[in-house]
Amino acid sequence: MILFNWFLILFLIIFLFSLVFELVVARLNIGHLRRHGEHVPVVFDGFLDLKDLKRINRYTIDNHRLGLLQTVVDKAFFLVILLCGFLPFLAIRLANMGTVMAGLIFFAVLGIVSAIFELPFGYYHKFVIEQRWGFNTQTIKAWIIDLLKGALLSIILGGILLGALLFLLAESGNHWWLWAWGLFFGFQLLLTVLYPNLIAPIFNTFTPLPESDLKNRIEALAKTQGLHISGIFQMDATQRTKHTNAYFAGLGRTKRIVLYDTLLEAHTPDEIIAILAHEIGHFKKGHLKLQLLVACVTSFVLFASANLLLGWEGLYQSFGFDGKPVYAGFFLVGAIWGPVGYFLSPLSMALSRHFERQADDYALKTIKDAGPIVTAFKKMARENLANLWPHPIFVRFNYSHPPLPERIARLTKHTTL
């Protein structure tokens, strides 16, 4: 039976406040777009016309409406799961099992329920919104296959990590959380190394970039910047979407450059070199290492907090549990962290935007000409229908990259100083 004590009431207040705040910020973003969306930003004068801008605005509003609906439904569903007594009921059925097996089944049941609940939103986004605006190139069959691959990968990798964490919790005494934190962070590092060669190819086909002037220029750029890469690959993005992108992946000897085939079709060699100079800037500035350090510190705090809460009987009683099934405690700690993490997200977003500005500066310093990267950003805005009028508060909570008009204005300003 759910016990409406001070702890549960406090959690509900914070949870509901975070939900209302998130919805208000999203509505502010839509309102800001409608107030300013009739005017092309100055930096896009001559590149975008009002027709282009209206297309961008309608796509943005379509996504926001779906996002608002999904946020409300997801949070309501999550709250029902927490308060309806289903979790204690499930824990009772698993009471005679060991901690590891009971925990794996507990999270598997919740994962299956959550995945089924999310399916309609994923389908609508892919086959209604993305289809309507000309981005989707994936068949329903291929989409389902991707979902099954993702589910199987989550079961294997998630099961291994969760099982190991639960084993440490059950067998490592009072210092379990230190061992668990080390395991968790080590697992993150391992996935970063394995992702380019073992995980990404499960979903996409990566082929070496054919011999060309572009490939020679990319190799020369990497060499002059002291970057050792295992290869330059083209990814078959057109099998799923028309969105464009490029990225670096991996650590150490697994580092590779990946170019979407959509990017290769839409951009000139000069623009692609400028985009890659930006990505190289992330490596040269040590951003991946800094992000891993932040993840290390954050996970340390989370595991330390979990250690304090998992032994507290009030955590379990508040949500209707008899006894202290620690696997359920893991879930409850995550539930508590959700709204707290939302209000801390501006810190991580601000750091990420700072990294992006540094990478922009590095690219400008490397290619010594803002023209190609500015043109590339403008094309990305038009190709991906990026919102050109985001509300500043929405940016703080949701943008890992500075808005494109801001980035373009900043780059242009630097070249005119």
C-alpha positions in Angstrom: 0.0 0.0 0.0 1.3 3.4 -1.0 2.2 5.5 2.1 1.6 9.2 1.6 4.3 10.4 3.9 6.4 13.5 3.7 9.0 11.9 1.4 6.4 10.8 -1.2 4.6 14.1 -1.0 7.8 16.0 -1.6 8.7 13.7 -4.5 5.3 14.3 -6.1 5.6 18.1 -5.7 9.0 18.1 -7.4 7.9 15.7 -10.0 4.7 17.6 -10.9 6.5 21.0 -10.8 9.2 19.7 -13.2 6.4 18.5 -15.6 4.6 21.8 -15.5 7.9 23.7 -15.9 8.9 21.5 -18.9 5.5 22.1 -20.5 5.7 25.9 -19.9 9.2 26.1 -21.4 8.0 24.1 -24.5 5.0 26.5 -24.9 7.3 29.5 -24.5 9.4 28.1 -27.4 6.4 27.7 -29.7 5.1 31.2 -28.7 8.6 32.7 -29.4 8.6 31.0 -32.8 5.2 32.4 -33.7 6.1 35.9 -32.7 9.4 36.0 -34.6 8.9 33.3 -37.2 7.7 35.7 -39.9 11.2 37.2 -40.2 14.3 35.6 -41.7 17.3 36.0 -39.3 19.7 38.6 -40.6 22.5 36.0 -41.1 20.2 34.0 -43.4 19.3 37.0 -45.6 19.6 36.0 -49.3 19.9 32.3 -48.4 16.4 31.5 -47.0 13.2 33.1 -48.1 9.9 33.4 -46.3 8.6 30.1 -47.9 11.7 28.2 -46.5 11.1 29.8 -43.1 7.5 28.9 -42.9 8.4 25.3 -43.8 10.9 25.2 -41.0 8.4 26.7 -38.5 5.7 24.2 -39.4 8.1 21.3 -39.0 9.2 22.6 -35.6 5.6 23.1 -34.4 4.7 19.6 -35.5 7.5 18.1 -33.5 6.7 20.2 -30.5 3.1 19.2 -30.4 4.1 15.6 -30.5 6.7 16.2 -27.9 4.2 18.0 -25.6 1.7 15.1 -25.9 4.4 12.5 -25.3 5.8 14.3 -22.3 2.3 14.5 -20.6 1.4 10.9 -21.5 4.8 9.5 -20.5 4.9 11.3 -17.2 1.3 10.3 -16.4 2.0 6.7 -17.2 5.2 6.7 -15.1 3.3 8.2 -12.2 0.6 5.5 -12.5 3.2 2.8 -12.5 4.8 4.3 -9.4 1.5 4.7 -7.4 -0.8 2.0 -8.6 0.8 -0.8 -6.6 2.1 -2.7 -9.6 5.8 -2.5 -8.5 5.2 -3.9 -5.0 3.0 -6.6 -6.6 5.8 -7.5 -9.0 8.4 -7.6 -6.2 6.2 -10.0 -4.2 6.1 -12.4 -7.1 9.9 -12.3 -7.3 10.5 -12.6 -3.6 11.8 -16.2 -3.6 14.4 -15.5 -6.3 17.9 -14.3 -5.8 18.7 -10.6 -6.0 20.3 -10.8 -9.5 17.6 -12.9 -11.2 14.8 -11.0 -9.5 16.3 -7.7 -10.5 16.8 -8.7 -14.1 13.1 -9.9 -14.4 11.9 -6.8 -12.6 13.6 -4.4 -15.0 12.8 -6.6 -18.0 9.1 -6.4 -17.3 9.3 -2.6 -16.9 11.4 -2.3 -20.0 8.9 -4.3 -22.1 5.9 -2.3 -20.8 7.7 1.0 -21.5 8.8 -0.1 -25.0 5.3 -1.1 -26.0 4.0 2.2 -24.6 6.5 4.2 -26.6 5.8 2.5 -29.9 2.9 4.7 -31.1 4.9 7.9 -30.5 8.0 6.5 -32.4 5.8 5.3 -35.2 3.9 8.7 -35.5 7.2 10.6 -35.5 8.8 8.4 -38.1 5.9 7.7 -40.5 3.8 10.8 -40.1 5.9 13.8 -39.2 9.2 12.7 -40.8 7.2 11.3 -43.8 5.2 14.5 -44.2 8.3 16.7 -44.3 10.2 14.4 -46.7 12.8 13.1 -44.3 11.8 9.5 -43.8 13.2 6.9 -46.3 12.7 3.9 -44.1 10.1 1.2 -44.6 8.0 -0.1 -41.8 9.7 -3.5 -42.1 13.2 -1.9 -41.7 12.0 0.2 -38.8 10.7 -2.9 -37.0 13.9 -4.8 -37.7 15.9 -1.8 -36.2 13.6 -1.9 -33.1 14.2 -5.6 -32.7 18.0 -5.2 -33.1 17.9 -2.4 -30.5 15.9 -4.4 -28.1 18.2 -7.4 -28.4 21.3 -5.2 -27.9 19.7 -3.6 -24.9 18.8 -7.0 -23.4 22.4 -8.3 -23.9 24.4 -5.2 -22.8 21.9 -3.9 -20.3 21.5 -7.4 -18.8 25.2 -7.9 -18.4 25.7 -4.5 -16.8 22.6 -4.7 -14.5 23.4 -8.3 -13.5 26.9 -7.3 -12.6 25.8 -4.3 -10.6 23.2 -6.3 -8.7 25.8 -9.0 -8.0 28.2 -6.4 -6.5 25.3 -5.0 -4.4 24.5 -8.4 -3.0 28.1 -9.6 -2.5 30.4 -6.6 -1.9 29.3 -5.3 1.5 29.2 -1.7 2.4 31.6 -0.6 -0.3 29.5 -2.1 -3.1 28.8 1.3 -4.6 32.5 2.0 -5.2 32.9 -1.2 -7.1 29.7 -0.6 -8.9 30.7 2.9 -9.9 34.0 1.6 -11.2 32.3 -1.1 -13.2 29.7 1.3 -14.6 32.3 3.8 -15.7 34.5 1.1 -17.1 31.6 -0.2 -19.1 31.0 3.2 -20.6 34.6 3.4 -21.7 34.4 -0.1 -23.2 31.3 0.8 -25.2 32.9 4.0 -26.5 35.8 1.9 -27.8 33.6 -0.9 -29.2 30.9 1.3 -30.7 32.5 2.1 -34.1 33.5 -1.4 -35.1 30.9 -3.7 -33.3 27.8 -1.8 -32.4 27.2 0.9 -35.1 27.5 -1.7 -38.0 24.6 -3.6 -36.6 22.3 -0.8 -37.7 24.1 0.8 -40.6 26.5 -0.1 -43.4 29.9 1.6 -43.3 32.0 1.6 -46.5 35.5 3.2 -46.9 35.3 6.5 -48.6 36.4 5.9 -52.2 39.7 7.3 -53.4 39.1 10.9 -54.4 40.3 14.4 -53.9 38.0 14.8 -50.9 39.5 11.7 -49.2 43.0 13.0 -49.9 42.1 16.4 -48.4 40.5 14.7 -45.3 43.6 12.6 -44.7 45.9 15.6 -45.2 43.7 17.6 -42.7 43.9 14.8 -40.1 47.7 14.5 -40.6 48.4 18.2 -40.3 46.3 18.3 -37.1 48.1 15.3 -35.6 45.0 13.1 -35.6 45.6 9.4 -36.1 42.4 7.7 -37.5 41.6 4.1 -38.4 39.6 5.1 -41.5 37.2 7.4 -43.2 33.8 5.9 -43.8 30.6 6.7 -45.6 27.4 5.6 -43.8 24.2 4.7 -45.6 22.0 7.2 -43.9 19.7 7.4 -46.9 18.3 4.0 -46.0 16.6 5.7 -43.0 16.5 9.5 -43.4 17.5 12.5 -45.4 18.9 14.3 -42.4 22.6 15.1 -42.7 25.5 14.7 -40.3 29.1 13.8 -39.8 30.9 12.6 -36.7 34.1 11.1 -35.2 33.7 7.9 -33.1 35.9 5.8 -30.9 38.9 6.2 -28.7 42.6 5.4 -29.3 43.1 3.2 -32.4 39.4 2.9 -33.0 39.0 6.5 -34.0 37.2 6.9 -37.3 35.6 9.6 -39.4 32.0 8.9 -40.4 30.2 10.9 -43.1 26.5 10.5 -43.9 26.0 9.8 -47.5 23.3 12.5 -47.4 26.0 15.0 -46.3 28.2 14.0 -49.2 25.4 14.7 -51.6 24.3 18.0 -50.1 27.7 19.7 -49.4 30.7 20.8 -51.4 34.2 19.4 -50.5 35.2 22.7 -48.9 32.1 22.6 -46.7 32.8 19.0 -45.7 36.4 19.9 -44.8 35.1 22.8 -42.7 32.6 20.5 -40.9 35.4 17.9 -40.2 37.7 20.7 -39.0 35.0 21.4 -36.4 34.9 17.8 -35.4 38.6 17.6 -35.1 38.4 20.6 -32.8 36.5 18.5 -30.3 39.3 16.0 -30.3 42.1 18.5 -30.1 40.4 20.4 -27.3 39.9 17.1 -25.4 36.2 17.5 -25.2 35.5 13.7 -25.2 37.9 13.2 -22.3 36.3 16.1 -20.4 32.8 14.7 -21.1 33.9 11.3 -19.8 35.3 13.1 -16.7 32.0 14.8 -16.1 30.2 11.4 -16.6 32.7 9.9 -14.1 31.9 12.5 -11.4 28.2 12.5 -12.1 28.0 8.7 -11.8 30.0 8.8 -8.6 27.5 11.2 -7.1 24.6 9.0 -8.3 26.1 5.8 -6.8 26.9 7.5 -3.6 23.3 8.8 -3.4 22.1 5.3 -4.2 24.2 3.9 -1.4 22.5 6.2 1.1 19.0 5.6 -0.1 19.0 1.9 -0.8 19.4 1.1 2.9 16.7 3.5 4.0 13.4 1.7 4.7 11.4 4.8 4.2 12.2 4.8 0.4 10.5 1.5 0.0 7.6 2.1 2.4 6.7 5.4 0.6 6.0 3.5 -2.6 4.2 0.5 -1.0 7.0 -2.1 -0.7 7.2 -4.6 2.1 10.8 -5.1 2.9 13.7 -3.6 0.9 14.1 -5.3 -2.5 17.3 -3.5 -3.6 16.6 -3.9 -7.3 13.4 -2.0 -6.8 15.4 0.6 -4.8 17.6 1.0 -7.9 14.5 1.9 -9.9 13.2 4.3 -7.3 16.5 6.1 -7.0 16.3 6.6 -10.8 12.7 7.9 -10.5 13.8 10.4 -7.9 16.8 11.5 -10.0 14.6 12.2 -13.0 13.1 15.6 -12.0 16.3 16.5 -10.2 18.4 15.8 -13.2 16.0 17.9 -15.4 16.8 21.0 -13.4 20.5 20.3 -13.5 20.4 19.8 -17.3 21.2 23.5 -18.1 24.7 22.9 -16.6 25.5 20.0 -18.9 23.9 21.8 -21.9 25.9 25.0 -21.2 29.1 23.0 -21.1 28.3 21.2 -24.3 27.5 24.6 -26.0 30.8 25.9 -24.8 32.6 23.0 -26.4 30.8 23.6 -29.6 31.9 27.2 -29.7 35.5 26.1 -29.0 35.2 23.6 -31.9 33.8 26.3 -34.2 36.8 28.6 -33.3 39.2 25.7 -33.9 37.7 25.1 -37.4 37.9 28.8 -38.2 41.5 28.9 -37.1 42.3 25.7 -39.1 40.7 26.5 -42.4 41.3 30.3 -42.1 38.0 31.1 -43.9 34.6 31.3 -42.3 32.9 31.0 -45.7 32.7 27.2 -46.0 31.6 26.5 -42.5 29.0 29.3 -42.5 27.6 28.0 -45.8 27.6 24.5 -44.4 25.7 25.6 -41.3 23.2 27.5 -43.4 22.6 24.4 -45.6 22.2 22.2 -42.5 19.5 24.6 -41.2 17.7 24.4 -44.5 18.2 20.6 -45.0 17.3 19.6 -41.4 14.6 22.3 -40.9 16.3 23.5 -37.8 14.4 26.0 -35.7 15.9 29.5 -36.2 14.0 31.2 -33.4 14.3 29.1 -30.3 13.4 30.7 -27.0 16.5 31.4 -24.8 15.1 29.4 -21.9 14.3 26.4 -24.1 17.9 26.6 -25.4 19.2 26.4 -21.8 17.4 23.2 -21.1 17.4 21.4 -24.4 20.2 22.6 -26.8 23.6 20.9 -26.7 24.6 23.1 -29.6 24.2 26.9 -29.8 21.3 27.9 -32.2 22.6 28.1 -35.8 21.9 31.8 -36.2 24.0 32.5 -33.1 26.9 30.3 -34.4 26.9 31.9 -37.8 26.8 35.4 -36.5 29.7 34.6 -34.1 31.8 33.1 -36.9 31.1 36.0 -39.2 31.9 38.5 -36.4 35.3 36.8 -35.8 36.3 37.1 -39.4 35.5 40.8 -39.6 37.5 41.8 -36.5 
